[in-house]
Amino acid sequence: EFRNKFFADNIKLLEKYYTMTDDERRADALEFEARIHKHRADTLERETKAQQSQKELIAKIDQIRASH
């Protein structure tokens, strides 16, 4: 079932791709690259926020330990 869905989806994409003009292909490629860059930036931002939260938590734990 997975294989059939995979082929069906890819055939649709290929049919769409081959009916595109060169300009549409370039625009599609640029849109794809933009989505990749946005995903990378979003992932980096989430990781940075998680690291910052972890550092703040560790600092708070250290502060509590020092006060007791």
All heavy atoms as TSV, in Angstrom:
chain	resi	resn	atom	element	x	y	z
A	1	GLU	N	N	0.826	-1.192	0.000
A	1	GLU	CA	C	0.000	0.000	0.000
A	1	GLU	C	C	0.874	1.261	0.000
A	1	GLU	O	O	0.609	2.196	-0.743
A	1	GLU	CB	C	-0.912	-0.015	1.231
A	1	GLU	CG	C	-1.891	1.128	1.242
A	1	GLU	CD	C	-2.830	1.074	2.439
A	1	GLU	OE1	O	-3.266	-0.028	2.805
A	1	GLU	OE2	O	-3.079	2.138	2.998
A	2	PHE	N	N	1.910	1.259	0.854
A	2	PHE	CA	C	2.813	2.410	0.903
A	2	PHE	C	C	3.475	2.628	-0.457
A	2	PHE	O	O	3.563	3.753	-0.946
A	2	PHE	CB	C	3.877	2.206	1.986
A	2	PHE	CG	C	4.953	3.250	1.964
A	2	PHE	CD1	C	4.724	4.498	2.529
A	2	PHE	CD2	C	6.178	2.995	1.367
A	2	PHE	CE1	C	5.705	5.473	2.503
A	2	PHE	CE2	C	7.156	3.965	1.333
A	2	PHE	CZ	C	6.926	5.206	1.906
A	3	ARG	N	N	3.925	1.533	-1.053
A	3	ARG	CA	C	4.616	1.617	-2.345
A	3	ARG	C	C	3.692	2.180	-3.416
A	3	ARG	O	O	4.092	3.041	-4.202
A	3	ARG	CB	C	5.119	0.221	-2.733
A	3	ARG	CG	C	5.940	0.174	-3.976
A	3	ARG	CD	C	6.504	-1.249	-4.152
A	3	ARG	NE	N	7.416	-1.308	-5.237
A	3	ARG	CZ	C	7.103	-1.769	-6.459
A	3	ARG	NH1	N	5.906	-2.229	-6.692
A	3	ARG	NH2	N	8.001	-1.777	-7.417
A	4	ASN	N	N	2.460	1.699	-3.455
A	4	ASN	CA	C	1.509	2.181	-4.447
A	4	ASN	C	C	1.220	3.668	-4.265
A	4	ASN	O	O	1.147	4.427	-5.236
A	4	ASN	CB	C	0.202	1.379	-4.377
A	4	ASN	CG	C	0.378	-0.028	-4.905
A	4	ASN	OD1	O	1.281	-0.306	-5.680
A	4	ASN	ND2	N	-0.486	-0.933	-4.474
A	5	LYS	N	N	1.056	4.091	-3.012
A	5	LYS	CA	C	0.814	5.508	-2.733
A	5	LYS	C	C	2.023	6.344	-3.133
A	5	LYS	O	O	1.885	7.417	-3.724
A	5	LYS	CB	C	0.487	5.718	-1.259
A	5	LYS	CG	C	0.150	7.167	-0.925
A	5	LYS	CD	C	-0.210	7.336	0.525
A	5	LYS	CE	C	-0.511	8.742	0.952
A	5	LYS	NZ	N	-0.191	9.845	0.118
A	6	PHE	N	N	3.206	5.837	-2.815
A	6	PHE	CA	C	4.444	6.532	-3.174
A	6	PHE	C	C	4.515	6.756	-4.680
A	6	PHE	O	O	4.771	7.871	-5.142
A	6	PHE	CB	C	5.651	5.715	-2.688
A	6	PHE	CG	C	6.971	6.261	-3.135
A	6	PHE	CD1	C	7.558	7.318	-2.460
A	6	PHE	CD2	C	7.637	5.710	-4.225
A	6	PHE	CE1	C	8.779	7.819	-2.864
A	6	PHE	CE2	C	8.857	6.206	-4.636
A	6	PHE	CZ	C	9.434	7.269	-3.956
A	7	PHE	N	N	4.283	5.707	-5.452
A	7	PHE	CA	C	4.340	5.832	-6.910
A	7	PHE	C	C	3.239	6.750	-7.434
A	7	PHE	O	O	3.478	7.595	-8.304
A	7	PHE	CB	C	4.242	4.471	-7.581
A	7	PHE	CG	C	5.518	3.686	-7.518
A	7	PHE	CD1	C	5.501	2.368	-7.116
A	7	PHE	CD2	C	6.741	4.247	-7.856
A	7	PHE	CE1	C	6.673	1.624	-7.042
A	7	PHE	CE2	C	7.912	3.524	-7.790
A	7	PHE	CZ	C	7.880	2.210	-7.379
A	8	ALA	N	N	2.041	6.612	-6.917
A	8	ALA	CA	C	0.934	7.444	-7.376
A	8	ALA	C	C	1.224	8.921	-7.121
A	8	ALA	O	O	1.015	9.768	-8.005
A	8	ALA	CB	C	-0.362	7.025	-6.689
A	9	ASP	N	N	1.739	9.239	-5.926
A	9	ASP	CA	C	2.060	10.628	-5.592
A	9	ASP	C	C	3.167	11.162	-6.484
A	9	ASP	O	O	3.110	12.309	-6.954
A	9	ASP	CB	C	2.466	10.751	-4.124
A	9	ASP	CG	C	1.305	10.525	-3.169
A	9	ASP	OD1	O	0.142	10.538	-3.621
A	9	ASP	OD2	O	1.574	10.338	-1.964
A	10	ASN	N	N	4.195	10.345	-6.701
A	10	ASN	CA	C	5.315	10.800	-7.521
A	10	ASN	C	C	4.937	10.940	-8.985
A	10	ASN	O	O	5.423	11.837	-9.669
A	10	ASN	CB	C	6.517	9.875	-7.349
A	10	ASN	CG	C	7.239	10.172	-6.064
A	10	ASN	OD1	O	7.594	11.307	-5.806
A	10	ASN	ND2	N	7.426	9.159	-5.245
A	11	ILE	N	N	4.086	10.081	-9.468
A	11	ILE	CA	C	3.634	10.195	-10.860
A	11	ILE	C	C	2.878	11.506	-11.036
A	11	ILE	O	O	3.087	12.226	-12.025
A	11	ILE	CB	C	2.773	8.978	-11.263
A	11	ILE	CG1	C	3.682	7.760	-11.417
A	11	ILE	CG2	C	2.009	9.252	-12.550
A	11	ILE	CD1	C	2.933	6.443	-11.584
A	12	LYS	N	N	2.028	11.852	-10.065
A	12	LYS	CA	C	1.300	13.127	-10.131
A	12	LYS	C	C	2.277	14.301	-10.155
A	12	LYS	O	O	2.108	15.255	-10.923
A	12	LYS	CB	C	0.347	13.262	-8.948
A	12	LYS	CG	C	-0.846	12.347	-9.011
A	12	LYS	CD	C	-1.686	12.471	-7.744
A	12	LYS	CE	C	-2.737	11.386	-7.679
A	12	LYS	NZ	N	-3.458	11.381	-6.400
A	13	LEU	N	N	3.290	14.228	-9.301
A	13	LEU	CA	C	4.279	15.312	-9.260
A	13	LEU	C	C	5.050	15.416	-10.574
A	13	LEU	O	O	5.294	16.522	-11.068
A	13	LEU	CB	C	5.261	15.090	-8.107
A	13	LEU	CG	C	4.724	15.366	-6.708
A	13	LEU	CD1	C	5.749	14.948	-5.656
A	13	LEU	CD2	C	4.381	16.828	-6.552
A	14	LEU	N	N	5.430	14.283	-11.131
A	14	LEU	CA	C	6.161	14.299	-12.402
A	14	LEU	C	C	5.293	14.831	-13.539
A	14	LEU	O	O	5.772	15.598	-14.384
A	14	LEU	CB	C	6.662	12.900	-12.746
A	14	LEU	CG	C	7.879	12.437	-11.953
A	14	LEU	CD1	C	8.161	10.968	-12.225
A	14	LEU	CD2	C	9.091	13.277	-12.312
A	15	GLU	N	N	4.039	14.425	-13.556
A	15	GLU	CA	C	3.138	14.933	-14.594
A	15	GLU	C	C	3.011	16.448	-14.488
A	15	GLU	O	O	3.061	17.160	-15.496
A	15	GLU	CB	C	1.770	14.276	-14.481
A	15	GLU	CG	C	1.762	12.832	-14.940
A	15	GLU	CD	C	0.442	12.118	-14.669
A	15	GLU	OE1	O	-0.363	12.627	-13.863
A	15	GLU	OE2	O	0.230	11.050	-15.269
A	16	LYS	N	N	2.875	16.950	-13.269
A	16	LYS	CA	C	2.782	18.397	-13.060
A	16	LYS	C	C	4.073	19.077	-13.497
A	16	LYS	O	O	4.046	20.099	-14.185
A	16	LYS	CB	C	2.501	18.691	-11.589
A	16	LYS	CG	C	2.408	20.165	-11.279
A	16	LYS	CD	C	2.212	20.410	-9.802
A	16	LYS	CE	C	2.279	21.907	-9.533
A	16	LYS	NZ	N	2.308	22.215	-8.115
A	17	TYR	N	N	5.201	18.486	-13.127
A	17	TYR	CA	C	6.507	19.061	-13.460
A	17	TYR	C	C	6.703	19.167	-14.975
A	17	TYR	O	O	7.162	20.184	-15.477
A	17	TYR	CB	C	7.625	18.217	-12.834
A	17	TYR	CG	C	9.008	18.736	-13.109
A	17	TYR	CD1	C	9.522	19.785	-12.364
A	17	TYR	CD2	C	9.809	18.177	-14.100
A	17	TYR	CE1	C	10.796	20.274	-12.607
A	17	TYR	CE2	C	11.081	18.656	-14.347
A	17	TYR	CZ	C	11.575	19.703	-13.600
A	17	TYR	OH	O	12.820	20.184	-13.842
A	18	TYR	N	N	6.338	18.127	-15.686
A	18	TYR	CA	C	6.546	18.130	-17.133
A	18	TYR	C	C	5.578	19.034	-17.878
A	18	TYR	O	O	5.832	19.385	-19.036
A	18	TYR	CB	C	6.499	16.707	-17.683
A	18	TYR	CG	C	7.780	15.959	-17.400
A	18	TYR	CD1	C	7.783	14.854	-16.574
A	18	TYR	CD2	C	9.000	16.379	-17.933
A	18	TYR	CE1	C	8.966	14.179	-16.278
A	18	TYR	CE2	C	10.178	15.717	-17.642
A	18	TYR	CZ	C	10.151	14.610	-16.816
A	18	TYR	OH	O	11.314	13.957	-16.532
A	19	THR	N	N	4.509	19.462	-17.254
A	19	THR	CA	C	3.598	20.401	-17.908
A	19	THR	C	C	3.959	21.851	-17.580
A	19	THR	O	O	3.377	22.770	-18.148
A	19	THR	CB	C	2.131	20.144	-17.488
A	19	THR	OG1	O	1.997	20.292	-16.084
A	19	THR	CG2	C	1.682	18.753	-17.919
A	20	MET	N	N	4.928	22.040	-16.690
A	20	MET	CA	C	5.347	23.397	-16.312
A	20	MET	C	C	6.232	24.006	-17.384
A	20	MET	O	O	6.968	23.299	-18.076
A	20	MET	CB	C	6.155	23.377	-15.012
A	20	MET	CG	C	5.414	23.078	-13.780
A	20	MET	SD	S	6.619	23.064	-12.402
A	20	MET	CE	C	5.524	22.993	-11.025
A	21	THR	N	N	6.186	25.333	-17.453
A	21	THR	CA	C	7.139	26.046	-18.300
A	21	THR	C	C	8.461	26.148	-17.541
A	21	THR	O	O	8.518	25.874	-16.337
A	21	THR	CB	C	6.628	27.468	-18.616
A	21	THR	OG1	O	6.566	28.217	-17.397
A	21	THR	CG2	C	5.256	27.432	-19.291
A	22	ASP	N	N	9.506	26.578	-18.228
A	22	ASP	CA	C	10.804	26.744	-17.562
A	22	ASP	C	C	10.718	27.764	-16.432
A	22	ASP	O	O	11.320	27.577	-15.367
A	22	ASP	CB	C	11.870	27.177	-18.568
A	22	ASP	CG	C	12.296	26.050	-19.491
A	22	ASP	OD1	O	12.042	24.871	-19.146
A	22	ASP	OD2	O	12.878	26.347	-20.555
A	23	ASP	N	N	9.967	28.835	-16.667
A	23	ASP	CA	C	9.806	29.848	-15.620
A	23	ASP	C	C	9.086	29.267	-14.400
A	23	ASP	O	O	9.449	29.561	-13.263
A	23	ASP	CB	C	9.037	31.060	-16.148
A	23	ASP	CG	C	9.866	31.900	-17.108
A	23	ASP	OD1	O	11.111	31.798	-17.063
A	23	ASP	OD2	O	9.270	32.651	-17.898
A	24	GLU	N	N	8.065	28.466	-14.637
A	24	GLU	CA	C	7.342	27.853	-13.527
A	24	GLU	C	C	8.235	26.877	-12.774
A	24	GLU	O	O	8.173	26.794	-11.545
A	24	GLU	CB	C	6.099	27.120	-14.041
A	24	GLU	CG	C	5.003	28.048	-14.522
A	24	GLU	CD	C	3.864	27.312	-15.209
A	24	GLU	OE1	O	4.112	26.266	-15.852
A	24	GLU	OE2	O	2.723	27.800	-15.112
A	25	ARG	N	N	9.086	26.157	-13.483
A	25	ARG	CA	C	10.023	25.232	-12.822
A	25	ARG	C	C	11.008	25.990	-11.945
A	25	ARG	O	O	11.309	25.579	-10.829
A	25	ARG	CB	C	10.772	24.395	-13.855
A	25	ARG	CG	C	9.920	23.356	-14.509
A	25	ARG	CD	C	10.696	22.576	-15.536
A	25	ARG	NE	N	9.815	21.659	-16.249
A	25	ARG	CZ	C	10.152	21.014	-17.339
A	25	ARG	NH1	N	11.365	21.150	-17.853
A	25	ARG	NH2	N	9.296	20.219	-17.931
A	26	ARG	N	N	11.524	27.107	-12.473
A	26	ARG	CA	C	12.456	27.918	-11.682
A	26	ARG	C	C	11.759	28.475	-10.444
A	26	ARG	O	O	12.313	28.453	-9.343
A	26	ARG	CB	C	13.047	29.047	-12.529
A	26	ARG	CG	C	14.197	28.599	-13.412
A	26	ARG	CD	C	14.912	29.798	-14.031
A	26	ARG	NE	N	14.111	30.438	-15.069
A	26	ARG	CZ	C	14.056	30.044	-16.343
A	26	ARG	NH1	N	14.754	28.992	-16.736
A	26	ARG	NH2	N	13.320	30.683	-17.219
A	27	ALA	N	N	10.544	28.962	-10.624
A	27	ALA	CA	C	9.791	29.503	-9.492
A	27	ALA	C	C	9.517	28.408	-8.468
A	27	ALA	O	O	9.632	28.638	-7.254
A	27	ALA	CB	C	8.476	30.119	-9.972
A	28	ASP	N	N	9.177	27.214	-8.929
A	28	ASP	CA	C	8.931	26.093	-8.024
A	28	ASP	C	C	10.199	25.727	-7.260
A	28	ASP	O	O	10.153	25.472	-6.056
A	28	ASP	CB	C	8.417	24.895	-8.820
A	28	ASP	CG	C	8.008	23.744	-7.934
A	28	ASP	OD1	O	7.068	23.915	-7.132
A	28	ASP	OD2	O	8.644	22.662	-8.041
A	29	ALA	N	N	11.323	25.717	-7.954
A	29	ALA	CA	C	12.602	25.395	-7.310
A	29	ALA	C	C	12.949	26.450	-6.257
A	29	ALA	O	O	13.405	26.111	-5.154
A	29	ALA	CB	C	13.711	25.293	-8.344
A	30	LEU	N	N	12.719	27.724	-6.571
A	30	LEU	CA	C	13.007	28.794	-5.614
A	30	LEU	C	C	12.084	28.706	-4.395
A	30	LEU	O	O	12.526	28.903	-3.263
A	30	LEU	CB	C	12.860	30.161	-6.284
A	30	LEU	CG	C	13.940	30.510	-7.304
A	30	LEU	CD1	C	13.574	31.808	-8.033
A	30	LEU	CD2	C	15.300	30.635	-6.639
A	31	GLU	N	N	10.825	28.379	-4.634
A	31	GLU	CA	C	9.889	28.219	-3.521
A	31	GLU	C	C	10.306	27.053	-2.628
A	31	GLU	O	O	10.261	27.140	-1.404
A	31	GLU	CB	C	8.477	27.978	-4.061
A	31	GLU	CG	C	7.432	27.839	-2.980
A	31	GLU	CD	C	6.054	27.514	-3.542
A	31	GLU	OE1	O	5.784	27.866	-4.704
A	31	GLU	OE2	O	5.267	26.889	-2.799
A	32	PHE	N	N	10.741	25.965	-3.248
A	32	PHE	CA	C	11.203	24.803	-2.488
A	32	PHE	C	C	12.414	25.168	-1.634
A	32	PHE	O	O	12.478	24.839	-0.448
A	32	PHE	CB	C	11.536	23.662	-3.453
A	32	PHE	CG	C	11.993	22.412	-2.772
A	32	PHE	CD1	C	11.091	21.563	-2.157
A	32	PHE	CD2	C	13.345	22.075	-2.736
A	32	PHE	CE1	C	11.508	20.407	-1.530
A	32	PHE	CE2	C	13.776	20.921	-2.102
A	32	PHE	CZ	C	12.849	20.089	-1.506
A	33	GLU	N	N	13.376	25.876	-2.229
A	33	GLU	CA	C	14.563	26.300	-1.482
A	33	GLU	C	C	14.180	27.224	-0.330
A	33	GLU	O	O	14.728	27.113	0.778
A	33	GLU	CB	C	15.548	27.023	-2.404
A	33	GLU	CG	C	16.404	26.092	-3.216
A	33	GLU	CD	C	17.492	26.847	-3.959
A	33	GLU	OE1	O	18.243	27.609	-3.307
A	33	GLU	OE2	O	17.592	26.657	-5.175
A	34	ALA	N	N	13.230	28.115	-0.567
A	34	ALA	CA	C	12.794	29.031	0.489
A	34	ALA	C	C	12.175	28.257	1.648
A	34	ALA	O	O	12.426	28.576	2.818
A	34	ALA	CB	C	11.791	30.043	-0.076
A	35	ARG	N	N	11.395	27.225	1.331
A	35	ARG	CA	C	10.789	26.411	2.397
A	35	ARG	C	C	11.868	25.683	3.189
A	35	ARG	O	O	11.771	25.568	4.418
A	35	ARG	CB	C	9.791	25.411	1.807
A	35	ARG	CG	C	8.487	26.037	1.375
A	35	ARG	CD	C	7.405	24.994	1.110
A	35	ARG	NE	N	7.862	23.878	0.308
A	35	ARG	CZ	C	7.555	23.689	-0.976
A	35	ARG	NH1	N	6.780	24.534	-1.610
A	35	ARG	NH2	N	8.016	22.640	-1.629
A	36	ILE	N	N	12.893	25.186	2.511
A	36	ILE	CA	C	13.993	24.499	3.203
A	36	ILE	C	C	14.711	25.469	4.139
A	36	ILE	O	O	14.971	25.147	5.302
A	36	ILE	CB	C	14.988	23.884	2.190
A	36	ILE	CG1	C	14.352	22.688	1.501
A	36	ILE	CG2	C	16.290	23.475	2.887
A	36	ILE	CD1	C	15.191	22.108	0.384
A	37	HIS	N	N	15.015	26.662	3.638
A	37	HIS	CA	C	15.713	27.649	4.470
A	37	HIS	C	C	14.862	28.061	5.666
A	37	HIS	O	O	15.377	28.237	6.770
A	37	HIS	CB	C	16.116	28.871	3.647
A	37	HIS	CG	C	17.208	28.596	2.667
A	37	HIS	ND1	N	18.448	28.136	3.039
A	37	HIS	CD2	C	17.251	28.688	1.315
A	37	HIS	CE1	C	19.209	27.965	1.971
A	37	HIS	NE2	N	18.498	28.292	0.903
A	38	LYS	N	N	13.562	28.227	5.451
A	38	LYS	CA	C	12.672	28.577	6.559
A	38	LYS	C	C	12.632	27.459	7.586
A	38	LYS	O	O	12.698	27.717	8.789
A	38	LYS	CB	C	11.262	28.871	6.054
A	38	LYS	CG	C	10.330	29.278	7.187
A	38	LYS	CD	C	8.988	29.712	6.706
A	38	LYS	CE	C	8.024	30.133	7.773
A	38	LYS	NZ	N	8.338	29.913	9.138
A	39	HIS	N	N	12.561	26.228	7.122
A	39	HIS	CA	C	12.549	25.093	8.043
A	39	HIS	C	C	13.835	25.059	8.866
A	39	HIS	O	O	13.797	24.865	10.090
A	39	HIS	CB	C	12.377	23.792	7.264
A	39	HIS	CG	C	12.465	22.569	8.112
A	39	HIS	ND1	N	11.475	22.204	8.993
A	39	HIS	CD2	C	13.446	21.638	8.236
A	39	HIS	CE1	C	11.832	21.098	9.620
A	39	HIS	NE2	N	13.024	20.731	9.178
A	40	ARG	N	N	14.967	25.265	8.207
A	40	ARG	CA	C	16.252	25.278	8.920
A	40	ARG	C	C	16.298	26.409	9.944
A	40	ARG	O	O	16.763	26.221	11.076
A	40	ARG	CB	C	17.408	25.429	7.932
A	40	ARG	CG	C	17.685	24.182	7.152
A	40	ARG	CD	C	18.835	24.380	6.199
A	40	ARG	NE	N	19.100	23.172	5.443
A	40	ARG	CZ	C	19.751	23.142	4.306
A	40	ARG	NH1	N	20.231	24.256	3.776
A	40	ARG	NH2	N	19.941	22.003	3.674
A	41	ALA	N	N	15.833	27.587	9.545
A	41	ALA	CA	C	15.848	28.731	10.459
A	41	ALA	C	C	14.919	28.481	11.643
A	41	ALA	O	O	15.272	28.773	12.789
A	41	ALA	CB	C	15.436	30.001	9.715
A	42	ASP	N	N	13.738	27.945	11.375
A	42	ASP	CA	C	12.794	27.645	12.455
A	42	ASP	C	C	13.358	26.598	13.408
A	42	ASP	O	O	13.229	26.717	14.631
A	42	ASP	CB	C	11.454	27.155	11.894
A	42	ASP	CG	C	10.679	28.246	11.166
A	42	ASP	OD1	O	11.045	29.438	11.294
A	42	ASP	OD2	O	9.711	27.899	10.454
A	43	THR	N	N	13.985	25.578	12.849
A	43	THR	CA	C	14.591	24.530	13.673
A	43	THR	C	C	15.704	25.104	14.536
A	43	THR	O	O	15.786	24.817	15.737
A	43	THR	CB	C	15.134	23.394	12.786
A	43	THR	OG1	O	14.059	22.847	12.019
A	43	THR	CG2	C	15.787	22.301	13.613
A	44	LEU	N	N	16.540	25.930	13.948
A	44	LEU	CA	C	17.634	26.553	14.692
A	44	LEU	C	C	17.086	27.439	15.809
A	44	LEU	O	O	17.600	27.417	16.940
A	44	LEU	CB	C	18.517	27.372	13.756
A	44	LEU	CG	C	19.708	28.082	14.386
A	44	LEU	CD1	C	20.656	27.081	15.039
A	44	LEU	CD2	C	20.445	28.907	13.342
A	45	GLU	N	N	16.026	28.185	15.516
A	45	GLU	CA	C	15.423	29.047	16.533
A	45	GLU	C	C	14.858	28.220	17.685
A	45	GLU	O	O	15.065	28.556	18.855
A	45	GLU	CB	C	14.309	29.891	15.908
A	45	GLU	CG	C	13.674	30.857	16.880
A	45	GLU	CD	C	12.572	31.685	16.243
A	45	GLU	OE1	O	12.346	31.567	15.026
A	45	GLU	OE2	O	11.929	32.445	16.985
A	46	ARG	N	N	14.177	27.120	17.370
A	46	ARG	CA	C	13.628	26.255	18.430
A	46	ARG	C	C	14.752	25.664	19.271
A	46	ARG	O	O	14.659	25.617	20.497
A	46	ARG	CB	C	12.787	25.127	17.820
A	46	ARG	CG	C	11.389	25.525	17.456
A	46	ARG	CD	C	10.512	24.324	17.137
A	46	ARG	NE	N	11.072	23.408	16.162
A	46	ARG	CZ	C	10.940	23.526	14.840
A	46	ARG	NH1	N	10.262	24.533	14.336
A	46	ARG	NH2	N	11.471	22.638	14.030
A	47	GLU	N	N	15.815	25.200	18.622
A	47	GLU	CA	C	16.938	24.617	19.353
A	47	GLU	C	C	17.606	25.652	20.244
A	47	GLU	O	O	17.960	25.360	21.388
A	47	GLU	CB	C	17.953	24.026	18.378
A	47	GLU	CG	C	17.473	22.761	17.696
A	47	GLU	CD	C	18.435	22.261	16.622
A	47	GLU	OE1	O	19.449	22.935	16.340
A	47	GLU	OE2	O	18.165	21.180	16.075
A	48	THR	N	N	17.758	26.859	19.732
A	48	THR	CA	C	18.378	27.932	20.510
A	48	THR	C	C	17.529	28.269	21.729
A	48	THR	O	O	18.051	28.436	22.837
A	48	THR	CB	C	18.579	29.187	19.633
A	48	THR	OG1	O	19.389	28.837	18.504
A	48	THR	CG2	C	19.249	30.309	20.406
A	49	LYS	N	N	16.213	28.361	21.533
A	49	LYS	CA	C	15.318	28.642	22.662
A	49	LYS	C	C	15.363	27.512	23.685
A	49	LYS	O	O	15.354	27.765	24.892
A	49	LYS	CB	C	13.887	28.843	22.164
A	49	LYS	CG	C	13.663	30.176	21.495
A	49	LYS	CD	C	12.220	30.324	21.035
A	49	LYS	CE	C	12.004	31.666	20.353
A	49	LYS	NZ	N	10.606	31.814	19.892
A	50	ALA	N	N	15.411	26.274	23.227
A	50	ALA	CA	C	15.465	25.134	24.144
A	50	ALA	C	C	16.773	25.157	24.943
A	50	ALA	O	O	16.772	24.913	26.161
A	50	ALA	CB	C	15.329	23.824	23.379
A	51	GLN	N	N	17.876	25.463	24.275
A	51	GLN	CA	C	19.155	25.542	24.971
A	51	GLN	C	C	19.150	26.669	25.994
A	51	GLN	O	O	19.659	26.511	27.106
A	51	GLN	CB	C	20.294	25.748	23.966
A	51	GLN	CG	C	20.585	24.532	23.125
A	51	GLN	CD	C	21.607	24.819	22.029
A	51	GLN	OE1	O	21.994	25.963	21.795
A	51	GLN	NE2	N	22.017	23.767	21.331
A	52	GLN	N	N	18.569	27.801	25.619
A	52	GLN	CA	C	18.500	28.933	26.546
A	52	GLN	C	C	17.645	28.580	27.760
A	52	GLN	O	O	18.017	28.880	28.897
A	52	GLN	CB	C	17.942	30.172	25.837
A	52	GLN	CG	C	17.901	31.402	26.716
A	52	GLN	CD	C	19.281	31.847	27.164
A	52	GLN	OE1	O	20.271	31.677	26.466
A	52	GLN	NE2	N	19.359	32.408	28.355
A	53	SER	N	N	16.515	27.918	27.515
A	53	SER	CA	C	15.653	27.505	28.628
A	53	SER	C	C	16.383	26.546	29.551
A	53	SER	O	O	16.262	26.623	30.773
A	53	SER	CB	C	14.384	26.845	28.095
A	53	SER	OG	O	13.603	27.766	27.393
A	54	GLN	N	N	17.146	25.638	28.957
A	54	GLN	CA	C	17.897	24.674	29.758
A	54	GLN	C	C	18.963	25.384	30.591
A	54	GLN	O	O	19.142	25.082	31.770
A	54	GLN	CB	C	18.538	23.627	28.851
A	54	GLN	CG	C	19.211	22.516	29.610
A	54	GLN	CD	C	19.771	21.443	28.690
A	54	GLN	OE1	O	19.918	21.643	27.492
A	54	GLN	NE2	N	20.082	20.296	29.249
A	55	LYS	N	N	19.649	26.342	30.005
A	55	LYS	CA	C	20.655	27.101	30.754
A	55	LYS	C	C	20.016	27.868	31.906
A	55	LYS	O	O	20.568	27.923	33.011
A	55	LYS	CB	C	21.380	28.078	29.823
A	55	LYS	CG	C	22.362	27.423	28.894
A	55	LYS	CD	C	23.015	28.452	27.985
A	55	LYS	CE	C	23.922	27.790	26.968
A	55	LYS	NZ	N	24.530	28.755	26.037
A	56	GLU	N	N	18.851	28.478	31.643
A	56	GLU	CA	C	18.153	29.212	32.699
A	56	GLU	C	C	17.721	28.284	33.823
A	56	GLU	O	O	17.831	28.625	35.006
A	56	GLU	CB	C	16.940	29.946	32.115
A	56	GLU	CG	C	17.312	31.105	31.218
A	56	GLU	CD	C	16.116	31.689	30.469
A	56	GLU	OE1	O	14.971	31.237	30.691
A	56	GLU	OE2	O	16.334	32.602	29.655
A	57	LEU	N	N	17.249	27.096	33.473
A	57	LEU	CA	C	16.836	26.123	34.479
A	57	LEU	C	C	18.026	25.656	35.312
A	57	LEU	O	O	17.945	25.580	36.537
A	57	LEU	CB	C	16.151	24.929	33.808
A	57	LEU	CG	C	15.633	23.833	34.723
A	57	LEU	CD1	C	14.612	24.396	35.710
A	57	LEU	CD2	C	15.012	22.714	33.899
A	58	ILE	N	N	19.130	25.384	34.659
A	58	ILE	CA	C	20.334	24.967	35.376
A	58	ILE	C	C	20.798	26.073	36.319
A	58	ILE	O	O	21.167	25.814	37.473
A	58	ILE	CB	C	21.451	24.563	34.382
A	58	ILE	CG1	C	21.074	23.256	33.697
A	58	ILE	CG2	C	22.800	24.449	35.085
A	58	ILE	CD1	C	21.975	22.873	32.534
A	59	ALA	N	N	20.755	27.323	35.852
A	59	ALA	CA	C	21.158	28.449	36.705
A	59	ALA	C	C	20.230	28.564	37.907
A	59	ALA	O	O	20.686	28.815	39.038
A	59	ALA	CB	C	21.148	29.747	35.896
A	60	LYS	N	N	18.945	28.374	37.683
A	60	LYS	CA	C	17.979	28.448	38.795
A	60	LYS	C	C	18.227	27.321	39.791
A	60	LYS	O	O	18.198	27.538	41.008
A	60	LYS	CB	C	16.559	28.363	38.238
A	60	LYS	CG	C	15.501	28.693	39.238
A	60	LYS	CD	C	14.136	28.791	38.558
A	60	LYS	CE	C	13.101	29.281	39.538
A	60	LYS	NZ	N	11.809	29.509	38.904
A	61	ILE	N	N	18.499	26.122	39.311
A	61	ILE	CA	C	18.791	24.981	40.184
A	61	ILE	C	C	20.058	25.263	40.993
A	61	ILE	O	O	20.103	25.032	42.201
A	61	ILE	CB	C	18.925	23.686	39.373
A	61	ILE	CG1	C	17.566	23.274	38.815
A	61	ILE	CG2	C	19.532	22.560	40.204
A	61	ILE	CD1	C	17.620	22.159	37.781
A	62	ASP	N	N	21.083	25.775	40.331
A	62	ASP	CA	C	22.327	26.107	41.025
A	62	ASP	C	C	22.093	27.169	42.101
A	62	ASP	O	O	22.656	27.102	43.193
A	62	ASP	CB	C	23.391	26.576	40.030
A	62	ASP	CG	C	23.913	25.453	39.159
A	62	ASP	OD1	O	23.704	24.270	39.523
A	62	ASP	OD2	O	24.529	25.749	38.102
A	63	GLN	N	N	21.239	28.148	41.781
A	63	GLN	CA	C	20.928	29.194	42.743
A	63	GLN	C	C	20.195	28.627	43.957
A	63	GLN	O	O	20.509	28.966	45.109
A	63	GLN	CB	C	20.073	30.265	42.077
A	63	GLN	CG	C	19.719	31.418	42.978
A	63	GLN	CD	C	18.757	32.400	42.285
A	63	GLN	OE1	O	18.194	32.085	41.242
A	63	GLN	NE2	N	18.587	33.561	42.887
A	64	ILE	N	N	19.253	27.720	43.736
A	64	ILE	CA	C	18.524	27.090	44.831
A	64	ILE	C	C	19.458	26.245	45.683
A	64	ILE	O	O	19.413	26.276	46.919
A	64	ILE	CB	C	17.339	26.253	44.293
A	64	ILE	CG1	C	16.267	27.169	43.693
A	64	ILE	CG2	C	16.736	25.379	45.381
A	64	ILE	CD1	C	15.192	26.452	42.915
A	65	ARG	N	N	20.342	25.506	45.022
A	65	ARG	CA	C	21.311	24.684	45.770
A	65	ARG	C	C	22.207	25.562	46.634
A	65	ARG	O	O	22.534	25.203	47.771
A	65	ARG	CB	C	22.176	23.879	44.793
A	65	ARG	CG	C	21.484	22.671	44.247
A	65	ARG	CD	C	22.435	21.876	43.398
A	65	ARG	NE	N	21.799	20.699	42.857
A	65	ARG	CZ	C	22.171	20.086	41.759
A	65	ARG	NH1	N	23.207	20.510	41.072
A	65	ARG	NH2	N	21.515	19.016	41.344
A	66	ALA	N	N	22.652	26.670	46.059
A	66	ALA	CA	C	23.561	27.549	46.800
A	66	ALA	C	C	22.871	28.191	48.003
A	66	ALA	O	O	23.514	28.421	49.040
A	66	ALA	CB	C	24.091	28.648	45.872
A	67	SER	N	N	21.581	28.441	47.886
A	67	SER	CA	C	20.874	29.079	49.002
A	67	SER	C	C	20.501	28.093	50.091
A	67	SER	O	O	20.131	28.502	51.196
A	67	SER	CB	C	19.632	29.806	48.491
A	67	SER	OG	O	18.684	28.874	48.015
A	68	HIS	N	N	20.572	26.813	49.829
A	68	HIS	CA	C	20.229	25.811	50.854
A	68	HIS	C	C	21.443	25.155	51.318
A	68	HIS	O	O	22.158	24.608	51.592
A	68	HIS	CB	C	19.236	24.783	50.328
A	68	HIS	CG	C	17.871	25.357	50.089
A	68	HIS	ND1	N	17.226	26.190	50.963
A	68	HIS	CD2	C	17.023	25.237	49.039
A	68	HIS	CE1	C	16.049	26.530	50.484
A	68	HIS	NE2	N	15.902	25.972	49.301
